[in-house]
Amino acid sequence: MTDPLLDTDAEAVLRQVHDAAAPYLDSLADRPVLDPASAPLLRELSTDVLEKGEGSAATVGRLLRIGTAAGTHSAGPRFFHFVIGGVTPAALAADWTASLLDQNAAFRTSSAFATEVETVALGWLRELFGLPESYGGALVASATFANFTGLAAATHWWGERQGVDVAADGLAGLPRMPVLSGGYVHASARKALQMLGHGRQSVEVYARDRVGRVDLDALERRLAALPGPAVIIGNAGEVNAGDFDPVDALADLAERYGAWLHVDGAFGIFAALSPRTAGLVRGIERADSIACDAHKWLNVPYESGFAFLRDPARLGVAFGMPGAAYLPADDPRGGYAMLGPESSRRARSLPIWATLAAYGRAGYQAMVERHLDLAQRLARLVDEAPDLERLAEVPLCIVCFRARPAGVPEEALDGLNRRLGQALLDDGRVFAGTTVYDGQVALRPAIVNWRTTEADIDTFVEVVRSLIR
Ligand SMILES: *Cc1c(COP(=O)(O)O)cnc(C)c1O
């Protein structure tokens, strides 16, 4: 019997990917985000190959044929749904390198190289955002996991205050940990609390309006009334309009009442890169823990988040795993497996390191400022269009607006905008998603892809308006 794995021509199969890459990347500027006609191709993924295998060349050829046609081309410049960046050339090449080298970034002994790249990358990110030198962190899979990481550290800190070692003994017997936030708190912070055993309902929301702006007075009254320490979640960049909690004021409250301040800055922390927006994140350097994404505004591949802690030793408390004789796990300097939720992990530091090394602070400041300008351009086009209505200020990179054609009664607008959102996704030329802002169904395009140009913004508005008609 032949051995299909040993017979593989690795060079040929890698060349297939290489040869497909340049035309695909070149096509992104013009192709739709999703070609509705490509859906039937997905059926070809489950053909009858499992028993014998069809060989590398046929398999990779098929994957490329299906993927380049039926994939969501969110790496391209007109995907404005969620908050999704693309991938820079240096990050893409470094991501390929990460797969080539196949490092396990768990322990210094499994890869001193990956551990060191991660340490350098984290140091650069810390510098980029102006965080004090004492801050340390870990790369994690996403901002959800970064929220999990920061809130896990907060949980162990809070347990200590109750005289309990939560890492060893868990939460059993303890009262509910008070978690206070404004209305901007992200669903993934709730999910993190859910995963940590606090329950997603544990967040007490203090908002002063339907938009979710934090009610500082009510939040302070609650802090003053609590018998013990609390956790405050600050939101630096909320997803509907890109607004910010006043992080500095939350840091004051945390100081005054001995609370832990966790800040979710998934994409908003990038405001620190431009003097035009740096004021929005003032105070983030006083947080106890910070959650961020790199796969959004840094434009590196998934899965890339990072968490920073003011006292990085707390990561080892939350994520150490002593007791396995074969692991170097009793030494927190032994690797990032003991400093974050994952154990074995890919070298996701390589694309972060590479894109920062390639483009530097200057490149990222220019990109962020380009996006700030594009968001203002979009806001202006919305304001000028008689059938569109902007619903919020545009402090950063998200423009929240709705369709409001003449003659449509107010009570019909939510339905119309929901249908518009669905029509955009069905059409596929541009992507944006709907939300509910201040009680009204709205679109909320987010601009964070390095490839996006003024022409892409103009196209977006044209497509939206043509679908309204
Ligand atoms: C995107 C986002 C998250 C979750 O990020 P994932 O990378 O999808 O896990 C959390 N908070 C905010 C504010 C976000 O924008």
The ligand as an SDF file (V2000), in Angstrom:
LIG
                    3D

 15 15  0  0  0  0  0  0  0  0999 V2000
  -15.1560   42.9960   18.9350 C   0  0  0  0  0  0  0  0  0  0  0  0
  -15.3050   43.3910   20.3380 C   0  0  0  0  0  0  0  0  0  0  0  0
  -15.1800   42.4510   21.3720 C   0  0  0  0  0  0  0  0  0  0  0  0
  -15.0380   40.9690   21.1230 C   0  0  0  0  0  0  0  0  0  0  0  0
  -13.9860   40.7090   20.2910 O   0  0  0  0  0  0  0  0  0  0  0  0
  -13.7320   39.3030   19.6230 P   0  0  0  0  0  0  0  0  0  0  0  0
  -12.3910   39.4760   19.0550 O   0  0  0  0  0  0  0  0  0  0  0  0
  -14.7950   39.1120   18.6020 O   0  0  0  0  0  0  0  0  0  0  0  0
  -13.7970   38.2820   20.6900 O   0  0  0  0  0  0  0  0  0  0  0  0
  -15.2320   42.9100   22.6660 C   0  0  0  0  0  0  0  0  0  0  0  0
  -15.4340   44.2030   22.9380 N   0  0  0  0  0  0  0  0  0  0  0  0
  -15.5830   45.1330   21.9770 C   0  0  0  0  0  0  0  0  0  0  0  0
  -15.7930   46.5640   22.3560 C   0  0  0  0  0  0  0  0  0  0  0  0
  -15.5170   44.7590   20.6480 C   0  0  0  0  0  0  0  0  0  0  0  0
  -15.6530   45.6690   19.6820 O   0  0  0  0  0  0  0  0  0  0  0  0
  1  2  1  0
  2  3  1  0
  2 14  2  0
  3  4  1  0
  3 10  2  0
  4  5  1  0
  5  6  1  0
  6  7  2  0
  6  8  1  0
  6  9  1  0
 10 11  1  0
 11 12  2  0
 12 13  1  0
 12 14  1  0
 14 15  1  0
M  END
$$$$
